[in-house]
């Protein structure tokens, strides 16, 4: 399921840190580096890259600007260039005194991801190994474990995953471990890690949301629905979108529609909400109506992930309408924007036969 696959991909990307080795210095809000970060957060990769290059030329937070360039290339799928920029960043960090180890580890996380996505698994493993003794050791072990799974070395992965649940048996970590094990046809073993997550007692809205995701991951949709509903009662907006996904899978599209419409009424996550309504329409066979919802959602371009989902589901709707020519044209446009989307690549192979 797409949502579950995103969980692994999402954790593989390190969190953006605005500080780094220059974190103690004042950042000019009107400078090129600050502009690049703002554009990056908006998903405007081309302009962000230009600003980061300008920042390097102007000696404006050079170390962080190199990292910014690497992140742009990583998000674009130009992984070799990303590796190069992260190497330049680390070199500049060392030349500047290299005092902030958290920044170094952050950049190494990104660089390892770039190697991983460029199918250089051994190099990714080597880098994760160098940061397993840092403050984010649980994340390093988790990602190294995922890399071992990808390489086919499940035994080494299990050793890393066991360390993760010993250090930080969080809902999120356990979900990612389960998904990694499931990808290696070891769902039963992966489910044991999910049981660790379910040993916790949810207290906050976020806890109930995460427990709902755990139940969703193991296919217990009824419990997932109950937890997500509880999270919504406690004020979780994210749970509204997730509850919609669960209801659609349960065939309860009217309940899902209510959840997404509630998001729209509250002015929250508009693009994602319209994408959800479109999915409800597609599930109910109302393909033209789904396309209309998608067009409304695309008017809100503030959420790059939602826009990507909308564009993909637009292709699905045209396929359902048996308008394969339009679907092929939309797919070509989509792959130009997201050339490394594995789901789209597989779907494009199907379209080529129509």
Secondary structure, DSSP 8 states (H G I E B T S, - for coil): -HHHHHHHHHHHS----S-GGGTTS---TTSHHHHHHHHHHHT-HHHHHHHHHHHHHTTSSHHHHHHHHHHHHHHHT-HHHHHHHHHHHHHHHHHTT---HHHHHHHHHHHHHHHHHTT-HHHHHHHHHHTTTSTTHHHHHHHHHHHHHHHT-HHHHHHHHHHHHHH---HHHHHHHHHHHHHTT-HHHHHHHHHHHHTS---SHHHHHHHHHHHHHTT-HHHHHHHHHHHHHTT-SHHHHHHHHHHHHTT-HHHHHHHHHHHHHTT-SHHHHHHHHHHHHHHTT-HHHHHHHHHHHHT--S-HHHHHHHHHHHHHHHHHTT-HHHHHHHHHHHHHH-TT-HHHHHHHHHHTT-
